[in-house]
């Protein structure tokens, strides 16, 4: 029997790579996924938090309030030891607001080279926040609240040069611990199992499985 989606969740990102990973993680759940381009007139929620968790929560609650639907948002970044943890929360804007992935990769490699620090250790961090209403209703009532938030880390190191065309962002530079290839080279099924976002989404999936059964 085909199950009918019981409610909708807005995925609060325009990043097509993130959207694909979220779609994969939440597949088979009885939900309908909506996207920010379905709501072209709502204002952008500014990421003014001091941590990944704060920014993820701000976006999830803010877009839930604007759309009237439960919203899933993330904030993530690459922390490079040689750069004192940068670019961190500014990873998506590293190199400028309209920089391409290649621009950001080239700037990161240049910054590491200029640092004079031979340390290549790095980590990806991801926080995922789900906001909405405690009980599922046909129409949202009251202010949305944070339902759950998860955080995950993937340790690794920065490769000497970009390699691979899979993934997005800094994936072609990041070699996860225990592997000899970048996220840009590894099969997607491996990334879906070990990446920072995959692990944060797995925890979201566990929450949703329980929440959907109870509400």
Secondary structure, 3 states (H helix, E strand, C coil): CCCCCCEEEEECCCCHHHHHHHHHHCCCCCEEEEEHHHCCCCCCCCCCCCCHHHHHHHHHHHHHHHHCCEEEEEEEEEEEHHHCCCEECCHHHCCCCCCCHHHHHHHHHHHHHHHCCCCCEEEEEEEEEEEECCCCCCCCCCCCEEEEEEEEEEEEEECCCCCCCCCCCCHHHEEECCCCCECCCCCHHHHHHHCHHHHHHHHHHHHHHHHHHHC
